[in-house]
Amino acid sequence: MGTADGKIAFITGAGQGVGQGIAFALAREGAAVAVAGRTESKLVDTVETIRGFGGVAEPIVCDVADHAQITDAIERTVEVLGGVDILVNNASLNPRGPLLELTPDVMEKAYRSGPLAALHAMRLVHPIMKARGGGSIVNMVTSAAVRWDTSGYGGYASVKEALRSLTRTAASEWGVDGIRVNAVAPHALSPGLKWWTENQPEEAAEFVKSIPLGRIGDCEEDIGRAVAWLVGDGARYLTGATVPLDGGQARWA
């Protein structure tokens, strides 16, 4: 039996990278997965792969910057798959660059697609999970806020730190309803990171040297499988935590 047998998961940004890796891992553990994201072709490819190894999945087009689309996507998940037991808020715009280059428009879009979108999805699934006897929410964050030098990462870190705060608060308020809420801060070979390592090999090599385990994580094997454990009964007493899946690189106080 898989750790997620009979569970239904809704995952944003699941057409590629970390979200896709989590979708693969949860499907292999028996969850039915709503694969949500902006690009339909990527969602279809992900779903076909899951169905190819015997999993259950549905593609659901959803731009998290449009909160009405989140509402529609979760309603569609309930209609097609029967509910939501697991929510993974993975999709988000990640603003990078010096503070003087981060315009209000850029930051507003980042917050709308990040913590505000996640909060909207969390509020939507709360009554669904409560009625089903509980559930698990995982919010994807970053270790950028605890870097030795946050230059160029301030906007990105602030968006994700807002989500970490919401994670802790939801865990505190919703534990009584049987809902666990945790955050995961990963390093993984997403398409963006692959591009960076191929185009900035020297900088990437130095980055890898700073990881005690000596490598960047695999989206499914290192991140997805850990998330599958986190939402399962083996972690049933863990909530309100930030789990660093970064090979030991960041120092979390």
HUGIZI-V782150 format. One record per residue. RES is the residue in one letter. SS is DSSP state (h for helix, s for strand, l for the rest). PSI is psi as a letter, one per 30 degrees, with the letter a starting at -180 (NA if undefined). Layout:
RES_SS_PSI, RES_SS_PSI
This chain:
M_l_k, G_l_l, T_l_f, A_l_g, D_l_k, G_l_f, K_l_l, I_s_k, A_s_k, F_s_j, I_s_k, T_l_l, G_l_h, A_l_g, G_l_f, Q_l_l, G_h_b, V_h_e, G_h_e, Q_h_e, G_h_e, I_h_e, A_h_e, F_h_e, A_h_e, L_h_e, A_h_e, R_h_f, E_l_g, G_l_g, A_l_k, A_s_k, V_s_k, A_s_j, V_s_j, A_s_k, G_s_l, R_l_e, T_l_j, E_h_e, S_h_e, K_h_e, L_h_e, V_h_e, D_h_e, T_h_e, V_h_e, E_h_e, T_h_e, I_h_e, R_h_f, G_h_e, F_l_g, G_l_g, G_l_l, V_s_k, A_s_l, E_s_k, P_s_k, I_s_j, V_s_k, C_l_k, D_l_j, V_l_f, A_l_f, D_l_j, H_h_f, A_h_e, Q_h_e, I_h_e, T_h_e, D_h_e, A_h_e, I_h_e, E_h_e, R_h_e, T_h_e, V_h_e, E_h_e, V_h_e, L_h_f, G_l_f, G_l_a, V_l_k, D_l_f, I_s_k, L_s_k, V_s_j, N_s_j, N_l_e, A_l_k, S_l_k, L_l_k, N_l_j, P_l_k, R_l_l, G_l_l, P_l_l, L_h_e, L_h_f, E_h_f, L_l_j, T_l_l, P_h_e, D_h_e, V_h_e, M_h_e, E_h_e, K_h_e, A_h_e, Y_h_e, R_h_e, S_h_f, G_l_c, P_h_e, L_h_e, A_h_e, A_h_e, L_h_e, H_h_e, A_h_e, M_h_e, R_h_e, L_h_e, V_h_f, H_h_e, P_h_f, I_h_e, M_h_e, K_h_e, A_h_f, R_l_g, G_l_g, G_l_l, G_s_a, S_s_k, I_s_k, V_s_k, N_s_k, M_s_k, V_s_a, T_l_l, S_l_g, A_h_e, A_h_f, V_h_g, R_l_l, W_l_f, D_l_j, T_l_g, S_l_k, G_l_f, Y_l_g, G_h_e, G_h_e, Y_h_e, A_h_e, S_h_e, V_h_e, K_h_e, E_h_e, A_h_e, L_h_e, R_h_e, S_h_e, L_h_e, T_h_e, R_h_e, T_h_e, A_h_e, A_h_e, S_h_e, E_h_f, W_h_g, G_h_e, V_h_f, D_h_g, G_l_g, I_s_k, R_s_k, V_s_j, N_s_l, A_s_k, V_s_k, A_s_j, P_s_l, H_l_k, A_s_l, L_l_i, S_l_l, P_h_e, G_h_e, L_h_e, K_h_e, W_h_e, W_h_e, T_h_e, E_h_e, N_h_f, Q_l_i, P_h_e, E_h_e, E_h_e, A_h_e, A_h_e, E_h_e, F_h_e, V_h_e, K_h_f, S_l_f, I_l_j, P_l_e, L_l_f, G_l_g, R_l_l, I_l_k, G_s_l, D_l_k, C_h_e, E_h_e, E_h_e, D_h_e, I_h_e, G_h_e, R_h_e, A_h_e, V_h_e, A_h_e, W_h_e, L_h_e, V_l_f, G_l_l, D_h_f, G_h_f, A_h_g, R_l_f, Y_l_g, L_l_j, T_l_l, G_l_g, A_l_l, T_s_j, V_s_j, P_s_j, L_s_i, D_l_g, G_l_g, G_l_g, Q_l_e, A_l_k, R_l_j, W_l_k, A_l_NA
